[in-house]
Amino acid sequence: MIELYYWPTPNGHKITMFLEEAGLPYEIKPININAGDQFKPEFLKISPNNKIPAIIDHDPADGGAPVSVFESGAILLYLAEKTGHFLPADARNRLTVIEWLFWQVGGLGPMAGQIHHFGLYAPEKIPYAIKRYTDETNRLYGVLDNQLADHAFVAGDDYSIADIAAYPWVVPQKQGQNLNDFPNLKRWHEAVASRPGTIRAYEKAKPWMNQSAVTEEGKKILFGQTAANLKRSA
């Protein structure tokens, strides 16, 4: 059994997408990031960066004690290695998947996240910041569109954790983008959206969607973090 510490964010959706695709049993433990649950001592013990998602695997492959994993990219890699799903055994193809996984966690996610912040949540609309991150997200959409011109999926002909990582971060309406400008990306996005595992994953989010809107109080919690928030019990 996997315990999934979760909130319906792009990074949270990645893990439910994988678990639904792989058919692994799991239990969602909601972490309301708008209420500050991510700073509770018990959560910091498994996610020291105070971010969702995180997991505890009570049935690790080595048969030993439960394993906790934080950071969405690390979780996807861990689960793929544990199950043998969505990560090729061939060394060269495996490397390609890992490259695109790192591309998402180091590029698309952070840059799209910044346009979400400056475009949607910042108390002051700063034109330079909005343009900077809108343009960079546009560039990254172009990188992905070029890659998908010759491949059915992000890392080749087979669905992989690279697709699972990227899909929830392609949210054009929040990022000032038009998918019609990226025909290969649009084709891929529609294909992933129609997968039963994707549909089930987003259905799992519904019980918490009405709590996920960021309030003014939530903004103080989400965007006012300092080291003082990270105290935890031994």
C-alpha positions as CSV (number, residue, x, y, z in Angstrom):
1,M,0.0,0.0,0.0
2,I,1.2,3.5,-0.9
3,E,0.2,6.4,1.3
4,L,0.1,9.5,-0.9
5,Y,0.4,12.9,0.7
6,Y,-1.5,15.0,-1.8
7,W,-3.2,18.1,-2.9
8,P,-4.8,18.7,-6.4
9,T,-1.9,20.6,-7.9
10,P,0.1,19.8,-11.0
11,N,2.7,17.9,-9.0
12,G,0.0,16.1,-7.1
13,H,-1.7,15.0,-10.3
14,K,1.5,13.4,-11.5
15,I,1.5,10.8,-8.8
16,T,-2.2,9.9,-9.0
17,M,-1.7,9.6,-12.8
18,F,1.1,7.1,-12.3
19,L,-0.7,5.1,-9.6
20,E,-3.9,4.9,-11.6
21,E,-2.0,3.8,-14.7
22,A,0.0,1.2,-12.8
23,G,-2.9,-0.1,-10.8
24,L,-1.1,0.2,-7.5
25,P,-3.2,0.3,-4.4
26,Y,-2.9,3.7,-2.6
27,E,-4.6,5.9,0.0
28,I,-4.7,9.6,-0.3
29,K,-3.7,11.6,2.7
30,P,-4.8,15.2,1.9
31,I,-2.4,18.0,2.8
32,N,-4.2,21.3,2.6
33,I,-1.5,23.6,1.5
34,N,-3.8,26.6,1.8
35,A,-4.2,25.9,5.5
36,G,-0.6,25.2,6.2
37,D,-0.7,21.4,6.6
38,Q,2.6,21.2,4.8
39,F,4.3,22.8,7.9
40,K,3.1,20.2,10.4
41,P,5.9,18.4,12.1
42,E,4.7,14.9,11.0
43,F,4.6,16.0,7.4
44,L,8.1,17.6,7.5
45,K,9.5,14.3,8.7
46,I,8.7,12.8,5.3
47,S,8.8,15.9,3.1
48,P,11.6,18.2,4.5
49,N,11.0,20.7,1.7
50,N,7.4,21.2,3.0
51,K,6.0,20.5,-0.5
52,I,3.5,18.0,-1.8
53,P,3.5,15.3,-3.0
54,A,5.2,12.7,-0.8
55,I,4.7,9.0,-0.4
56,I,5.3,6.3,2.1
57,D,5.6,2.9,0.5
58,H,4.6,0.1,3.0
59,D,5.5,-2.6,0.6
60,P,9.0,-1.7,-0.8
61,A,10.6,-3.9,-3.4
62,D,13.3,-5.0,-0.9
63,G,10.8,-6.3,1.6
64,G,12.2,-4.0,4.3
65,A,10.8,-1.2,6.4
66,P,8.5,1.4,4.8
67,V,10.2,3.9,2.5
68,S,9.3,7.6,2.3
69,V,10.0,9.6,-0.9
70,F,9.5,13.4,-1.5
71,E,9.8,15.5,-4.7
72,S,7.5,14.5,-7.6
73,G,10.3,13.6,-10.0
74,A,11.9,11.3,-7.4
75,I,8.6,9.7,-6.6
76,L,7.9,9.0,-10.3
77,L,11.4,7.5,-10.8
78,Y,11.0,5.4,-7.6
79,L,7.6,4.0,-8.6
80,A,8.7,3.3,-12.1
81,E,11.7,1.4,-10.9
82,K,9.6,-0.5,-8.3
83,T,7.0,-1.6,-10.8
84,G,8.9,-1.8,-14.1
85,H,6.2,0.5,-15.7
86,F,6.8,3.6,-17.8
87,L,10.6,3.5,-17.7
88,P,12.4,1.5,-20.4
89,A,14.9,-1.3,-19.4
90,D,17.1,-0.4,-22.4
91,A,19.8,2.0,-21.1
92,R,19.6,4.5,-24.0
93,N,15.8,4.8,-24.0
94,R,15.9,4.9,-20.2
95,L,18.3,7.9,-20.4
96,T,16.0,9.7,-22.8
97,V,13.1,9.3,-20.4
98,I,15.2,10.6,-17.5
99,E,16.4,13.6,-19.5
100,W,12.8,14.7,-20.2
101,L,11.8,14.0,-16.6
102,F,14.5,16.3,-15.4
103,W,13.6,18.8,-18.1
104,Q,10.1,19.0,-16.6
105,V,11.1,19.3,-13.0
106,G,13.9,21.8,-13.7
107,G,12.3,23.8,-16.5
108,L,8.6,23.5,-17.4
109,G,7.4,23.2,-13.8
110,P,9.3,26.1,-12.3
111,M,8.8,28.5,-15.2
112,A,5.1,27.7,-15.5
113,G,4.8,28.0,-11.8
114,Q,6.3,31.5,-11.9
115,I,3.7,32.7,-14.5
116,H,1.0,31.2,-12.3
117,H,2.4,33.2,-9.4
118,F,2.9,36.5,-11.1
119,G,-0.1,36.3,-13.4
120,L,-2.6,34.9,-10.9
121,Y,-1.5,35.4,-7.3
122,A,0.9,38.3,-6.9
123,P,-0.6,41.3,-5.2
124,E,1.1,43.6,-7.7
125,K,1.0,42.9,-11.4
126,I,4.5,43.4,-12.6
127,P,4.6,43.5,-16.4
128,Y,8.2,42.6,-16.8
129,A,7.8,39.4,-14.6
130,I,4.6,38.4,-16.4
131,K,6.2,38.8,-19.8
132,R,9.4,37.1,-18.8
133,Y,7.7,33.9,-17.6
134,T,5.0,33.9,-20.2
135,D,7.7,34.1,-22.9
136,E,9.8,31.4,-21.3
137,T,6.8,29.1,-20.9
138,N,6.1,29.7,-24.6
139,R,9.7,28.7,-25.4
140,L,9.3,25.5,-23.4
141,Y,6.1,24.7,-25.2
142,G,8.0,25.1,-28.4
143,V,10.8,22.7,-27.2
144,L,8.1,20.1,-26.4
145,D,6.3,20.7,-29.7
146,N,9.5,20.1,-31.6
147,Q,10.2,16.9,-29.7
148,L,6.7,15.6,-30.3
149,A,7.0,16.3,-34.1
150,D,8.8,13.0,-34.4
151,H,7.5,11.0,-31.5
152,A,4.1,9.8,-30.3
153,F,5.2,10.6,-26.7
154,V,7.7,12.9,-25.0
155,A,10.6,10.4,-24.8
156,G,9.7,8.2,-27.8
157,D,7.0,5.9,-29.0
158,D,6.0,4.7,-25.6
159,Y,4.1,6.4,-22.8
160,S,6.5,7.1,-19.9
161,I,7.0,9.0,-16.7
162,A,8.2,11.9,-18.9
163,D,4.7,12.2,-20.2
164,I,3.2,11.9,-16.7
165,A,5.5,14.6,-15.4
166,A,4.8,17.1,-18.2
167,Y,1.1,16.7,-18.8
168,P,-0.3,18.5,-15.6
169,W,2.0,21.4,-16.3
170,V,0.6,22.1,-19.7
171,V,-2.2,24.4,-18.7
172,P,-2.4,27.0,-21.5
173,Q,-5.3,29.0,-20.1
174,K,-3.2,29.9,-16.9
175,Q,0.0,30.4,-18.8
176,G,-1.0,32.8,-21.6
177,Q,-0.5,30.2,-24.3
178,N,-2.6,28.9,-27.2
179,L,-2.3,25.2,-27.9
180,N,-3.3,25.8,-31.5
181,D,0.1,27.4,-32.0
182,F,1.7,24.0,-31.0
183,P,0.0,21.3,-33.1
184,N,2.2,18.4,-32.0
185,L,1.8,19.4,-28.4
186,K,-1.9,19.7,-28.8
187,R,-2.2,16.2,-30.3
188,W,-0.2,14.8,-27.5
189,H,-2.1,16.7,-24.8
190,E,-5.4,15.4,-26.1
191,A,-4.1,11.8,-26.2
192,V,-2.9,11.9,-22.6
193,A,-6.1,13.6,-21.5
194,S,-8.1,10.8,-22.9
195,R,-6.2,8.0,-21.2
196,P,-8.4,6.2,-18.6
197,G,-5.6,6.5,-16.0
198,T,-5.6,10.3,-16.5
199,I,-9.3,10.5,-16.3
200,R,-9.4,8.5,-13.1
201,A,-6.6,10.5,-11.6
202,Y,-8.4,13.8,-12.1
203,E,-11.6,12.3,-10.8
204,K,-9.7,11.5,-7.6
205,A,-9.0,15.2,-7.2
206,K,-12.6,16.3,-7.0
207,P,-13.2,15.9,-3.3
208,W,-10.6,18.6,-2.6
209,M,-11.1,20.9,-5.6
210,N,-13.5,23.2,-3.8
211,Q,-10.8,23.7,-1.1
212,S,-8.0,24.3,-3.5
213,A,-8.8,27.9,-4.5
214,V,-6.1,30.2,-3.1
215,T,-7.6,32.7,-0.6
216,E,-5.9,35.8,0.6
217,E,-5.0,34.0,3.8
218,G,-3.8,31.1,1.8
219,K,-1.5,33.4,-0.1
220,K,0.2,34.4,3.1
221,I,0.8,30.8,3.9
222,L,1.9,29.7,0.5
223,F,4.1,32.7,-0.4
224,G,5.3,33.9,3.0
225,Q,7.6,31.0,3.8
226,T,10.9,31.4,5.6
227,A,13.1,29.0,7.5
228,A,11.1,29.8,10.7
229,N,8.2,27.7,9.2
230,L,10.3,24.6,9.0
231,K,10.6,23.7,12.7
232,R,9.8,20.0,13.4
233,S,9.9,17.7,16.3
234,A,12.7,15.2,16.6
